[in-house]
Amino acid sequence: MPNVGRLVKEAVVKELSERLSERRQRMLSAVVFTAVDQASDAVEITDRSARVLLKNRQRDARGPDYL
């Protein structure tokens, strides 16, 4: 018979770890977004396939061929 206490503990630890990871991801996303938005230089963030994920106003003002 499985140890119910151990199984409950493992489930709780897993749930808390996932929630902390989600919270950390949201916090990091907010920090990166704010930093890019406030930068005085043109900034563009892309994924590994070179798709633009985020760009700031200065990047938009310079047109699509800049960078």
GIJOTA-V862173 format. One record per pair of residues at least 24 apart in sequence whose ideal C-beta (glycine too) atoms are under 7 Angstrom apart, sorted by the first residue. I is the first residue (numbers start at 1). GAP is how many residues later the second one is. If there is no record, write none. Layout:
i: (I/I)
gap: (GAP/GAP)
This chain:
i: (42/42)
gap: (24/25)
